[in-house]
Amino acid sequence: MSGILFLIILGVATYACHKNGFFTSESNKVIGGVCAGIGARFSLAPNLVRVLAVIALLASAGVVGGLYLALWVSLPKR
């Protein structure tokens, strides 16, 4: 049951990111460019977003890691 809920949340989050104009950065990436794209979207420093992403990854027991991978695969590159 929790696996299905995780997939639903992952799908909704990915759809929302597509609809709101998120992208992955090709020029300022460390792993996949997702954090740099989020930083550009909200006018934040990419390193700040990366630090917040690592903290969220540790606090969420890996849920944020799944979201990162889904966004890395599905978001357009810019």
For each residue, the residues with C-beta under 8 A, 3 or more apart:
1: 4 5
2: 5 6
3: 6 7
4: 1 7 8
5: 1 2 8 9
6: 2 3 9 10 63 66
7: 3 4 10 11
8: 4 5 11 12
9: 5 6 12 13 63
10: 6 7 13 14 66 67 70
11: 7 8 14 15
12: 8 9 15 16
13: 9 10 16 17 67 70 71
14: 10 11 17 18 67 70 71 74
15: 11 12 18 19
16: 12 13 19 20
17: 13 14 20 22 71 75
18: 14 15 22 74 75
19: 15 16
20: 16 17 41
21: 41
22: 17 18 37 38 41 71 75
23: 37 40 41 75 76 77 78
24: 29 32 33 34 36 37 71 72 75 76 77 78
25: 28 29 33 36 37 40 46 77 78
26: 29 33 77 78
27: 36
28: 25 33 36 46
29: 24 25 26 32 33 36
30: 33 35 36 50
31: 34 72
32: 24 29 68 71 72
33: 24 25 26 28 29 30 36 37 72 77
34: 24 31 37 38 68 71 72 75
35: 30 38 39 46 49 50 53
36: 24 25 27 28 29 30 33 39 40 46 49
37: 22 23 24 25 33 34 40 41 75 78
38: 22 34 35 41 42 44 49
39: 35 36 42 43 44 45 46 48 49
40: 23 25 36 37 43 46
41: 20 21 22 23 37 38
42: 38 39
43: 39 40
44: 38 39 48 49
45: 39 48 49
46: 25 28 35 36 39 40 49 50
47: 50 51
48: 39 44 45 51 52
49: 35 36 38 39 44 45 46 52 53
50: 30 35 46 47 53 54
51: 47 48 54 55
52: 48 49 55 56
53: 35 49 50 56 57 64 68
54: 50 51 57 58
55: 51 52 58 59
56: 52 53 59 60 64
57: 53 54 60 62 64 65 68
58: 54 55
59: 55 56
60: 56 57 63 64
61:
62: 57 65 66
63: 6 9 60 66 67
64: 53 56 57 60 67 68
65: 57 62 68 69
66: 6 10 62 63 69 70
67: 10 13 14 63 64 70 71
68: 32 34 53 57 64 65 71 72
69: 65 66 72 73
70: 10 13 14 66 67 73 74
71: 13 14 17 22 24 32 34 67 68 74 75
72: 24 31 32 33 34 68 69 75
73: 69 70
74: 14 18 70 71
75: 17 18 22 23 24 34 37 71 72
76: 23 24
77: 23 24 25 26 33
78: 23 24 25 26 37
